[in-house]
Amino acid sequence: MIEFFSSLSPLVQTIVATLFTWGMTALGAALVFTTKNVNQKLMDGMLGFAGGVMIAASFWSLLSPLFQWLKVDQYQPGYLLLLVSC
């Protein structure tokens, strides 16, 4: 499957990946129309999961590169950025 996908042109890969992402988002959003009432415990769990995903995304895309940058350059004023970002 990966060999087939990598053999496609970059434009077709982009279109296929975009349509796949759109389809999965639409499928998840369509679940709203299947129920009228949602259990409060389920809602709390989903909200907690979404919060955890956002915290992980903020760490791995923002704070982790900052830690690497501070370690490599030994730039002392950069620690101010670390304090501000937390």
Buried (B, 14 or more C-beta within 10 A) or exposed (E): EEEEEEEEEEEEEEEEEEEEEEEEEEEEEEEEEEEEEEEEEEEEEEEEEEEEEEEEEEEEEEEEEBEEEBEEEEEEEBEEEEEEEE
